[in-house]
């Protein structure tokens, strides 16, 4: 008897190989994005690093509670590695990998295994995810907690007995942590409405023992205590958590800006984001997914996506700077679109496994093309687009390279002259590196020192430098000036 396709070991291990490939691909993409593309820091990352370095339980101010878990991880990274581009980005890289794992588990709970694998690789290879993975700001923190909260809520409903209680407690803790992130309150309230309004979710919650539900609520409340205190003492904290803009809202201008960011194919890019965030092929899958989601609005997963997505979209329209917060909802919509495509593609072929394998070839080309397009758009933008790269600086990397030189030691640190504006950032670096001493005024007897570009522009009377430290840019490439006695 001839062997069938299902008899081959490769076919039997197809999902194991698929999971392994997805894991390796995601790790490689995150590492490459975090270390090399762009491999530099923008001002938002430097601001986040400065806020993380100032985090202190002894002098905790109300504003410090916003994204406090993320800033705590970033400060731990500084304590271990010092302030470098890697240590600034490392928390986001780790959280991005956790987000990818959460997406895989969530899609595996909502869809079949093949759809979960395909959708995860599609979503994690988009330019938006790769940007969030390497961006040393708390932007990825919101997406990670949202994905894991959706997964924990799903497991809490579907599992029984002890595991169900464990997932309910986990969901409450995740919900409490999510409240520390801007826009997190919308996700928590949306899932609360889902638990009350959807028949299946409501039935499951009503069956939970009151003691277990109370335990989960108490644990979540304890995790929220610092946030409650900060919100009472400083109302600006609430504004930031709700994502409210500080200036007046211009809906028309915001819609144009948002449309250009998401779908503007031919607009000039002056932002630090890839523009548009999604390729044409991915936009088409999103349209299919949105139609599929709306046609199955009565299911719990569609309820969850709509209840979470609609308020987030409203806030992003009022404050387009938070556009990356739409990532979890966009990922779910892409999953619905991929599921519709794959399921309808299978229906075109008989149960004959050979025909199904042959029919998968065009689908493989489609998925591979979309994946490579996402990676290519990200890599090309953050390597060669001068308008985007203008938002990034290699100064921290250049300075750390100099601090590793043989002529710089703890007992003979580098003296770096900076302006008052630059002082907080460079003092943060010096706090974690004993080889650096920061000054705003160079003593007269100091003959060996290094000056930043801004300091030299303010002090035109400086002599000719002995060495100039440059980056690879065509404009403003002179970053530091080293002075030595003649």
C-alpha positions as CSV (number, residue, x, y, z in Angstrom):
1,X,0.0,0.0,0.0
2,X,1.4,3.4,-1.0
3,X,2.2,5.9,1.7
4,X,-0.2,8.7,2.3
5,X,0.9,12.3,2.9
6,X,-0.1,11.9,6.6
7,X,2.3,9.0,7.0
8,X,5.4,11.1,6.5
9,X,7.2,12.3,9.6
10,X,7.5,15.8,8.2
11,X,3.8,16.0,8.0
12,X,3.3,14.7,11.5
13,X,5.8,17.3,12.8
14,X,4.5,20.2,10.8
15,X,3.2,22.1,13.7
16,X,6.3,21.6,15.8
17,X,8.5,22.7,13.0
18,X,6.1,25.7,12.4
19,X,6.2,26.8,16.0
20,X,10.0,26.5,16.0
21,X,10.3,28.5,12.8
22,X,8.0,31.2,14.2
23,X,9.9,31.5,17.5
24,X,13.3,31.7,15.8
25,X,12.1,34.2,13.2
26,X,10.6,36.5,15.8
27,X,13.6,36.4,18.1
28,X,15.9,37.1,15.1
29,X,13.8,40.0,13.9
30,X,13.5,41.6,17.4
31,X,17.3,41.3,18.0
32,X,18.2,42.8,14.6
33,X,15.7,45.6,15.1
34,X,16.9,46.3,18.7
35,X,20.6,46.2,18.0
36,X,21.2,47.3,14.5
37,X,18.1,48.9,12.8
38,X,18.3,51.8,13.5
39,X,20.6,51.1,16.4
40,X,20.3,54.7,17.7
41,X,18.1,56.6,20.1
42,X,15.4,59.2,19.5
43,X,14.4,61.9,21.9
44,X,11.4,60.0,23.2
45,X,13.7,57.1,24.3
46,X,16.1,59.5,26.0
47,X,13.2,61.1,27.9
48,X,12.0,57.6,28.9
49,X,15.5,56.7,30.1
50,X,15.7,59.9,32.2
51,X,12.4,59.2,33.8
52,X,13.4,55.6,34.5
53,X,16.7,56.7,36.1
54,X,14.7,59.1,38.4
55,X,12.3,56.4,39.6
56,X,12.7,56.1,43.4
57,X,10.4,54.6,46.0
58,X,11.8,57.0,48.6
59,X,10.9,60.1,46.5
60,X,7.9,58.7,44.5
61,X,6.0,61.5,42.8
62,X,2.5,61.0,41.4
63,X,3.7,61.4,37.8
64,X,6.2,58.5,38.3
65,X,3.4,55.9,38.6
66,X,2.5,56.2,34.9
67,X,4.1,53.2,33.2
68,X,5.9,52.5,36.5
69,X,6.4,48.8,35.8
70,X,8.2,49.5,32.5
71,X,10.4,52.2,34.0
72,X,11.3,49.9,36.8
73,X,12.5,47.3,34.3
74,X,14.4,50.0,32.4
75,X,16.1,51.2,35.6
76,X,17.1,47.6,36.4
77,X,18.6,47.4,32.9
78,X,20.7,50.5,33.6
79,X,21.9,49.1,36.9
80,X,23.2,46.0,35.1
81,X,24.4,47.3,31.8
82,X,24.8,51.1,32.3
83,X,23.1,53.6,30.0
84,X,23.7,52.3,26.5
85,X,21.4,52.0,23.4
86,X,21.1,48.3,24.3
87,X,20.1,48.9,27.9
88,X,17.6,51.5,26.9
89,X,15.9,49.2,24.3
90,X,16.3,45.9,26.2
91,X,13.1,46.1,28.2
92,X,11.1,46.8,25.1
93,X,12.8,43.9,23.3
94,X,11.9,41.5,26.1
95,X,8.4,42.8,26.4
96,X,8.0,42.5,22.6
97,X,8.9,38.8,22.8
98,X,6.4,38.3,25.5
99,X,3.8,40.1,23.4
100,X,4.6,37.8,20.5
101,X,4.1,34.8,22.7
102,X,0.9,36.2,24.0
103,X,-0.4,36.8,20.5
104,X,0.5,33.2,19.6
105,X,-1.4,31.8,22.6
106,X,-4.4,34.1,22.1
107,X,-4.7,33.3,18.4
108,X,-4.3,29.6,19.3
109,X,-7.3,29.9,21.7
110,X,-9.5,31.8,19.2
111,X,-8.5,30.1,16.0
112,X,-7.0,26.9,14.7
113,X,-3.3,26.1,15.0
114,X,-2.4,26.9,11.4
115,X,-4.2,30.2,11.5
116,X,-2.4,31.1,14.8
117,X,1.0,30.4,13.3
118,X,0.4,32.3,10.1
119,X,-1.2,35.3,11.8
120,X,1.5,35.5,14.4
121,X,4.3,35.7,11.8
122,X,2.3,38.2,9.8
123,X,1.6,40.5,12.7
124,X,5.1,40.3,14.3
125,X,6.8,41.1,11.0
126,X,4.9,44.3,10.4
127,X,6.8,47.6,10.6
128,X,4.7,48.7,13.5
129,X,5.6,45.7,15.7
130,X,9.3,45.9,14.8
131,X,9.3,49.6,15.7
132,X,7.6,48.9,19.1
133,X,10.0,46.1,19.8
134,X,13.1,48.3,19.5
135,X,11.6,51.6,20.8
136,X,13.0,52.2,24.3
137,X,9.7,53.8,25.5
138,X,6.7,52.2,27.3
139,X,4.7,52.0,24.0
140,X,5.0,48.2,23.8
141,X,4.0,47.9,27.5
142,X,0.3,48.7,26.7
143,X,0.1,46.2,23.8
144,X,1.7,43.4,25.8
145,X,-0.6,43.7,28.8
146,X,-3.7,44.0,26.5
147,X,-2.8,40.8,24.7
148,X,-2.1,38.9,27.8
149,X,-5.2,40.2,29.6
150,X,-7.4,39.0,26.6
151,X,-5.7,35.6,26.8
152,X,-6.0,35.3,30.6
153,X,-9.7,36.3,30.3
154,X,-10.2,33.6,27.6
155,X,-8.5,30.9,29.7
156,X,-10.5,32.0,32.8
157,X,-13.8,31.4,30.9
158,X,-12.8,28.1,29.3
159,X,-10.9,26.3,32.0
160,X,-12.4,24.7,35.2
161,X,-11.7,24.4,38.9
162,X,-8.3,25.4,40.2
163,X,-6.8,26.6,36.8
164,X,-9.9,28.7,36.3
165,X,-9.3,30.5,39.6
166,X,-5.6,30.9,38.8
167,X,-6.4,32.5,35.5
168,X,-9.0,34.8,37.1
169,X,-6.4,36.0,39.6
170,X,-3.9,36.5,36.8
171,X,-6.5,38.5,34.8
172,X,-7.2,40.8,37.8
173,X,-3.5,41.4,38.3
174,X,-2.9,42.1,34.6
175,X,-5.9,44.5,34.6
176,X,-4.5,46.3,37.6
177,X,-1.1,46.7,35.9
178,X,-2.8,47.8,32.7
179,X,-4.3,50.7,34.5
180,X,-0.8,52.1,35.0
181,X,-0.5,52.5,31.2
182,X,-2.2,55.3,29.3
183,X,-5.4,54.0,27.6
184,X,-5.3,50.9,29.8
185,X,-8.5,51.9,31.6
186,X,-10.5,51.6,28.3
187,X,-9.4,48.0,27.9
188,X,-10.3,47.1,31.4
189,X,-13.7,48.8,31.3
190,X,-14.4,47.2,27.9
191,X,-13.7,43.7,29.2
192,X,-15.9,44.5,32.3
193,X,-18.7,45.4,30.0
194,X,-18.1,42.2,28.0
195,X,-18.5,40.2,31.2
196,X,-21.8,41.8,31.9
197,X,-23.3,42.1,28.5
198,X,-22.3,38.9,26.6
199,X,-24.5,35.9,27.6
200,X,-21.7,33.3,27.7
201,X,-19.2,35.5,29.6
202,X,-21.9,36.6,32.0
203,X,-23.0,33.0,32.7
204,X,-19.4,31.9,33.4
205,X,-18.8,34.8,35.8
206,X,-22.0,34.1,37.7
207,X,-20.9,30.5,38.3
208,X,-17.6,31.7,40.0
209,X,-17.6,31.2,43.7
210,X,-17.9,34.6,45.5
211,X,-14.8,33.9,47.7
212,X,-12.6,33.3,44.6
213,X,-13.9,36.3,42.8
214,X,-13.3,38.4,46.0
215,X,-9.8,37.1,46.2
216,X,-9.0,38.1,42.7
217,X,-10.6,41.5,43.2
218,X,-8.5,42.1,46.4
219,X,-5.3,41.2,44.7
220,X,-6.0,43.5,41.8
221,X,-7.0,46.3,44.2
222,X,-3.7,46.0,46.1
223,X,-1.8,46.3,42.9
224,X,-3.7,49.5,42.1
225,X,-3.0,51.3,45.4
226,X,-0.1,53.5,44.2
227,X,-2.1,54.5,41.1
228,X,-5.1,55.4,43.2
229,X,-2.9,57.6,45.5
230,X,-1.3,59.3,42.5
231,X,-4.6,60.0,40.8
232,X,-6.0,61.7,43.9
233,X,-3.0,63.9,44.5
234,X,-2.4,64.9,40.9
235,X,-5.3,65.1,38.5
236,X,-2.9,65.5,35.5
237,X,-2.1,61.8,36.0
238,X,-5.7,60.9,35.2
239,X,-5.5,63.0,32.0
240,X,-2.5,61.1,30.8
241,X,-4.0,57.8,31.7
242,X,-7.1,58.6,29.7
243,X,-5.0,59.7,26.8
244,X,-6.4,63.2,26.7
245,X,-4.4,65.8,24.7
246,X,-3.0,68.8,26.4
247,X,-3.9,71.2,23.6
248,X,-7.3,71.8,21.8
249,X,-8.6,69.0,19.6
250,X,-8.9,69.6,15.8
251,X,-10.8,66.5,14.6
252,X,-10.3,67.2,10.9
253,X,-6.6,67.7,11.2
254,X,-6.3,64.7,13.4
255,X,-8.2,62.5,11.0
256,X,-5.9,63.6,8.1
257,X,-2.8,63.0,10.2
258,X,-4.1,59.6,11.3
259,X,-5.1,58.5,7.8
260,X,-1.6,59.5,6.5
261,X,0.1,57.6,9.3
262,X,-1.9,54.5,8.8
263,X,-2.6,54.4,5.0
264,X,-0.7,57.4,3.4
265,X,1.2,55.7,0.6
266,X,2.5,58.7,-1.2
267,X,2.8,61.4,1.6
268,X,6.2,62.6,2.6
269,X,7.4,61.2,5.9
270,X,8.4,63.7,8.6
271,X,7.7,61.4,11.6
272,X,9.9,58.8,13.3
273,X,7.3,56.1,12.3
274,X,7.3,54.1,9.1
275,X,4.6,55.7,6.9
276,X,2.2,54.2,6.2
277,X,2.4,51.7,9.1
278,X,0.9,48.9,7.0
279,X,1.4,47.8,3.4
280,X,-1.3,47.7,0.8
281,X,-1.6,43.9,1.1
282,X,-1.9,44.1,4.9
283,X,-4.6,46.8,4.6
284,X,-6.6,44.5,2.3
285,X,-6.4,41.7,4.9
286,X,-7.5,44.1,7.6
287,X,-10.6,45.1,5.5
288,X,-11.4,41.4,5.1
289,X,-10.9,40.9,8.8
290,X,-13.1,43.8,9.8
291,X,-15.9,42.5,7.5
292,X,-15.5,39.0,9.0
293,X,-15.5,40.4,12.6
294,X,-18.6,42.5,12.0
295,X,-20.4,39.6,10.5
296,X,-19.8,37.5,13.6
297,X,-20.4,40.3,16.1
298,X,-22.4,38.0,18.4
299,X,-19.3,35.9,19.4
300,X,-17.4,36.7,22.6
301,X,-14.1,37.3,20.7
302,X,-15.8,39.8,18.3
303,X,-17.5,41.5,21.3
304,X,-14.0,41.8,22.9
305,X,-12.4,43.2,19.8
306,X,-15.2,45.8,19.2
307,X,-15.5,46.9,22.8
308,X,-11.7,47.4,23.0
309,X,-11.2,48.8,19.6
310,X,-13.9,51.4,19.4
311,X,-12.9,53.5,22.4
312,X,-9.2,53.2,21.5
313,X,-10.0,54.5,18.0
314,X,-11.9,57.4,19.5
315,X,-9.0,58.4,21.8
316,X,-6.5,58.1,19.0
317,X,-8.6,60.4,16.8
318,X,-8.4,63.0,19.5
319,X,-4.7,62.3,20.2
320,X,-2.9,60.8,17.1
321,X,0.4,60.6,19.0
322,X,-1.0,57.4,20.6
323,X,-1.6,55.7,17.2
324,X,0.7,52.7,18.2
325,X,-1.8,51.8,20.9
326,X,-4.0,50.4,18.1
327,X,-1.6,47.5,17.5
328,X,-3.5,44.9,19.6
329,X,-6.8,45.6,17.9
330,X,-5.1,45.7,14.4
331,X,-3.5,42.3,15.2
332,X,-6.9,40.8,16.0
333,X,-8.4,42.2,12.9
334,X,-5.6,40.8,10.8
335,X,-6.2,37.4,12.5
336,X,-9.8,37.5,11.5
337,X,-8.8,38.4,7.9
338,X,-6.2,35.6,7.7
339,X,-8.7,33.1,9.1
340,X,-11.3,34.0,6.5
341,X,-8.8,33.7,3.7
342,X,-7.4,30.4,4.8
343,X,-10.8,28.8,5.6
344,X,-12.3,29.9,2.3
345,X,-9.2,28.8,0.4
346,X,-9.5,25.3,1.9
347,X,-13.2,25.0,0.8
348,X,-12.1,25.4,-2.8
349,X,-10.2,22.1,-2.7
350,X,-11.4,18.5,-1.9
351,X,-10.2,16.5,1.1
352,X,-7.5,15.0,-1.0
353,X,-4.3,15.9,0.9
354,X,-2.2,16.3,-2.4
355,X,-4.7,18.9,-3.7
356,X,-4.6,20.7,-0.4
357,X,-0.8,20.8,-0.4
358,X,-0.8,22.1,-4.0
359,X,-3.5,24.7,-3.0
360,X,-1.3,25.9,-0.2
361,X,1.5,27.1,-2.6
362,X,-0.3,30.3,-3.6
363,X,-1.2,31.0,0.0
364,X,2.4,30.4,1.0
365,X,3.5,32.9,-1.6
366,X,1.0,35.5,-0.3
367,X,2.0,35.0,3.4
368,X,5.7,35.1,2.5
369,X,5.3,38.2,0.3
370,X,3.5,40.1,3.1
371,X,6.1,39.0,5.7
372,X,9.1,40.0,3.6
373,X,7.4,43.3,2.6
374,X,6.9,44.2,6.3
375,X,10.5,43.4,7.1
376,X,11.8,45.2,4.0
377,X,9.7,48.4,4.6
378,X,11.0,48.6,8.2
379,X,14.7,48.0,7.3
380,X,14.7,50.3,4.4
381,X,13.0,53.1,6.3
382,X,15.2,53.0,9.3
383,X,18.4,52.6,7.4
384,X,18.1,55.0,4.4
385,X,15.2,57.4,5.0
386,X,16.9,60.7,6.0
387,X,13.7,62.3,7.3
388,X,13.1,59.4,9.7
389,X,16.7,59.1,10.7
390,X,16.8,62.8,11.5
391,X,14.8,61.9,14.7
392,X,17.6,59.6,15.9
393,X,21.0,60.2,17.4
394,X,24.1,58.1,17.9
395,X,25.6,60.3,20.6
396,X,25.1,57.8,23.4
397,X,26.8,55.1,21.5
398,X,29.7,57.3,20.4
399,X,30.2,58.4,24.0
400,X,30.2,54.8,25.3
401,X,32.7,53.8,22.7
402,X,35.0,56.5,23.9
403,X,34.5,55.5,27.6
404,X,35.8,52.0,26.7
405,X,39.1,53.4,25.5
406,X,42.4,52.5,27.3
407,X,43.1,56.1,28.2
408,X,39.9,56.4,30.3
409,X,39.8,54.8,33.7
410,X,37.9,55.1,37.0
411,X,40.8,57.0,38.5
412,X,41.2,59.2,35.4
413,X,37.6,59.7,34.1
414,X,36.7,61.5,30.9
415,X,35.6,65.1,31.5
416,X,32.7,66.0,29.3
417,X,31.6,69.6,28.9
418,X,27.9,69.9,28.1
419,X,25.2,72.7,28.0
420,X,22.6,73.1,30.7
421,X,20.0,71.5,28.4
422,X,22.1,68.4,27.9
423,X,23.2,68.1,31.5
424,X,20.4,65.8,32.8
425,X,20.9,63.2,30.1
426,X,24.7,63.0,30.5
427,X,24.6,63.1,34.2
428,X,22.3,60.1,34.0
429,X,25.0,58.3,31.9
430,X,27.7,59.3,34.5
431,X,25.5,58.0,37.3
432,X,26.0,54.5,36.0
433,X,29.5,54.9,34.7
434,X,32.4,56.0,36.9
435,X,34.6,56.7,33.9
436,X,32.6,59.8,33.1
437,X,32.6,63.3,34.8
438,X,30.1,65.9,33.5
439,X,30.7,69.6,33.8
440,X,29.0,72.7,32.4
441,X,32.0,74.9,32.9
442,X,35.5,73.7,32.1
443,X,38.0,74.7,34.8
444,X,40.9,76.8,33.6
445,X,43.5,74.2,34.7
446,X,41.6,71.5,32.8
447,X,43.6,70.9,29.6
448,X,42.2,67.5,28.6
449,X,38.4,67.3,28.1
450,X,35.7,66.5,25.6
451,X,32.9,68.9,24.5
452,X,29.6,68.2,22.9
453,X,28.6,69.8,19.7
454,X,26.2,72.1,21.5
455,X,28.8,73.2,24.0
456,X,31.3,74.1,21.3
457,X,28.6,76.2,19.5
458,X,28.0,78.1,22.7
459,X,31.7,78.7,23.4
460,X,33.3,80.0,20.2
461,X,36.5,80.9,22.0
462,X,37.6,77.3,22.3
463,X,40.8,76.4,20.7
464,X,41.2,74.0,17.8
465,X,40.3,70.4,18.9
466,X,42.8,67.6,18.8
467,X,40.2,65.1,17.6
468,X,36.7,65.2,16.3
469,X,34.3,62.3,16.9
470,X,31.8,61.9,14.1
471,X,28.8,59.8,13.1
472,X,27.9,58.5,9.7
473,X,25.5,61.3,8.8
474,X,26.2,63.7,5.9
475,X,24.9,66.7,7.9
476,X,25.9,67.6,11.4
477,X,28.2,64.7,11.7
478,X,30.6,66.3,14.2
479,X,29.3,65.2,17.6
480,X,32.1,65.5,20.1
481,X,35.4,67.5,20.2
482,X,38.4,66.3,22.2
483,X,40.8,68.9,23.5
484,X,44.4,68.2,24.6
485,X,47.3,70.4,25.5
486,X,49.4,71.7,22.6
